Amino acid sequence: MMKNIQKRKIFGKSIVFLFLVLAWVANASLRIFFGYLIASGVQLLDSLVVSNVQITLVATFLFLGLSGLVVSIGLWQQKQWGYTGTMMVILANIVFDIWGMTLQFTAAMGFVAPVLVLIYLTVNKPLFFKNNELSLPLGGMKEIV
């Protein structure tokens, strides 16, 4: 009985983590897509910006998107660098979105996935690390069954 309860708890945590990793990957992919759109001349902002700001937007969107994808792979593979890198990229995303809100208020939408992942990883950090490696079974459900 107790073993089944523990299995359900681990399974629930895995499902939540899977959802958050997928949200993080979607966030990173959208940042790459928005960077591409701005670079190709599509007007996404409500107001016109000077070319230096536009170049900064493109570079930052692409950098945050690509780095978000890289660290999500490390996190999914249960690597410590994936966890640490995700935390750093999340903080960079939040700073970028705060600046982005000065250009357009809809930049606040960029806060959703990073803040959810940040809260989850911060609260559950003890569950992830055991001898400098992640310990939550995320690679598959065979460890739970």
C-alpha positions as CSV (number, residue, x, y, z in Angstrom):
1,M,0.0,0.0,0.0
2,M,2.7,2.4,1.0
3,K,4.7,1.5,-2.1
4,N,1.8,2.4,-4.3
5,I,1.4,5.8,-2.6
6,Q,5.1,6.6,-3.2
7,K,4.8,5.5,-6.8
8,R,1.8,7.8,-7.3
9,K,3.7,10.7,-5.7
10,I,6.7,10.2,-8.0
11,F,4.5,9.8,-11.0
12,G,2.6,13.0,-10.2
13,K,5.9,14.9,-9.8
14,S,7.1,13.5,-13.1
15,I,3.9,14.6,-14.9
16,V,4.2,18.1,-13.5
17,F,7.9,18.3,-14.4
18,L,7.2,17.0,-17.9
19,F,4.5,19.7,-18.4
20,L,6.9,22.4,-17.1
21,V,9.8,21.2,-19.3
22,L,7.5,21.2,-22.3
23,A,6.2,24.7,-21.4
24,W,9.9,25.8,-21.2
25,V,10.7,24.3,-24.6
26,A,7.6,26.0,-26.1
27,N,8.8,29.3,-24.5
28,A,12.3,28.9,-26.0
29,S,10.9,27.9,-29.4
30,L,8.6,30.9,-29.5
31,R,11.5,33.2,-28.6
32,I,13.5,31.9,-31.6
33,F,10.4,32.3,-33.8
34,F,9.8,35.9,-32.6
35,G,13.5,36.6,-33.2
36,Y,13.2,35.3,-36.7
37,L,10.0,37.3,-37.4
38,I,11.6,40.5,-36.2
39,A,14.7,39.8,-38.2
40,S,12.7,39.2,-41.4
41,G,11.0,42.6,-41.0
42,V,7.6,41.7,-39.5
43,Q,6.3,44.5,-37.2
44,L,5.5,42.8,-33.9
45,L,5.7,45.9,-31.7
46,D,2.9,48.4,-31.3
47,S,5.3,51.2,-31.9
48,L,8.3,51.6,-34.2
49,V,11.8,51.2,-32.7
50,V,15.2,52.3,-33.9
51,S,17.3,49.8,-35.7
52,N,19.7,49.3,-32.8
53,V,16.8,48.3,-30.5
54,Q,15.5,46.0,-33.2
55,I,18.9,44.3,-33.5
56,T,19.1,44.0,-29.8
57,L,15.6,42.3,-29.7
58,V,16.6,39.9,-32.4
59,A,19.9,38.9,-30.8
60,T,18.3,38.6,-27.4
61,F,15.3,36.5,-28.6
62,L,17.6,34.2,-30.5
63,F,20.1,33.9,-27.6
64,L,17.5,33.2,-25.0
65,G,15.6,30.8,-27.2
66,L,18.7,28.7,-28.2
67,S,20.1,28.7,-24.7
68,G,16.7,27.7,-23.3
69,L,16.5,24.8,-25.7
70,V,20.1,23.6,-24.7
71,V,19.5,23.8,-21.0
72,S,16.1,22.1,-21.3
73,I,17.9,19.1,-22.9
74,G,20.3,19.0,-20.0
75,L,17.4,19.3,-17.5
76,W,15.5,16.5,-19.3
77,Q,18.6,14.3,-19.2
78,Q,18.8,14.9,-15.5
79,K,22.1,16.7,-15.5
80,Q,23.1,19.2,-12.9
81,W,24.3,21.7,-15.5
82,G,20.8,21.5,-17.0
83,Y,19.2,22.5,-13.7
84,T,21.8,25.3,-13.0
85,G,21.7,26.5,-16.6
86,T,17.9,26.6,-16.6
87,M,17.9,28.8,-13.5
88,M,20.3,31.2,-15.1
89,V,18.4,31.4,-18.4
90,I,15.1,31.9,-16.5
91,L,16.6,34.9,-14.7
92,A,17.9,36.3,-18.0
93,N,14.4,35.8,-19.5
94,I,12.8,37.6,-16.6
95,V,15.2,40.6,-16.9
96,F,14.6,40.7,-20.7
97,D,10.8,40.6,-20.3
98,I,11.0,43.4,-17.7
99,W,12.8,45.5,-20.2
100,G,10.5,44.3,-23.0
101,M,7.5,45.6,-21.0
102,T,8.9,49.1,-21.5
103,L,8.4,48.6,-25.2
104,Q,5.2,46.7,-25.2
105,F,3.0,45.5,-22.3
106,T,2.3,42.1,-24.0
107,A,5.9,41.2,-23.1
108,A,4.5,40.2,-19.8
109,M,3.3,37.0,-21.5
110,G,6.9,35.9,-21.6
111,F,6.9,35.6,-17.8
112,V,4.5,32.7,-17.6
113,A,6.6,29.7,-18.4
114,P,9.9,31.0,-16.8
115,V,8.2,31.9,-13.5
116,L,6.3,28.6,-13.3
117,V,9.5,26.6,-14.0
118,L,11.5,28.8,-11.5
119,I,9.0,28.2,-8.7
120,Y,8.9,24.5,-9.3
121,L,12.6,24.0,-9.5
122,T,13.2,26.2,-6.5
123,V,10.7,24.5,-4.3
124,N,11.7,21.0,-5.4
125,K,15.4,21.4,-5.6
126,P,16.0,18.8,-2.8
127,L,14.1,16.2,-4.8
128,F,16.3,16.7,-7.8
129,F,19.8,16.5,-6.4
130,K,21.4,13.4,-4.9
131,N,25.2,13.2,-5.1
132,N,25.3,16.0,-7.6
133,E,22.8,14.3,-10.0
134,L,19.1,14.6,-10.5
135,S,17.2,11.9,-8.8
136,L,13.6,12.3,-10.0
137,P,12.7,9.5,-12.6
138,L,12.1,11.6,-15.7
139,G,13.6,9.5,-18.5
140,G,10.7,7.0,-18.4
141,M,8.1,5.4,-16.2
142,K,9.9,2.1,-16.0
143,E,11.6,3.2,-12.8
144,I,8.3,3.8,-11.2
145,V,6.5,0.6,-12.1
